[in-house]
Structures are given as structure tokens and as C-alpha cells.
């Protein structure tokens, strides 16, 4: 479980970094599930 959580956190970090690079306000259409994960936090 720890490894999975670390991988998920890494993925979230990279995705959030990409979104921040593009500009705030843009939502990734390819990953609709990730948007839901972000809302949980």
C-alpha cells in the first residue's frame, strides 16, 4: 500500500505541475478521474 500511495502521489505531483505550467484554470480532459481526486484533497 505504501508503494502504491507513493506512486499515486508522484503522478499527482507531475500532473499538477503540468497543469500549473499550462496556466491555472485549464482542466485536463484526458484525465477526468484525476480532477475528482484533486477535489477530494
C-alpha positions, 0 to 999 in steps of 0.5 A, a space after each residue: 500500500 505504501 508503494 502504491 500511495 507513493 506512486 499515486 502521489 508522484 503522478 499527482 505531483 507531475 500532473 499538477 505541475 503540468 497543469 500549473 505550467 499550462 496556466 491555472 484554470 485549464 482542466 485536463 480532459 484526458 484525465 477526468 478521474 484525476 480532477 475528482 481526486 484533486 477535489 477530494 484533497 
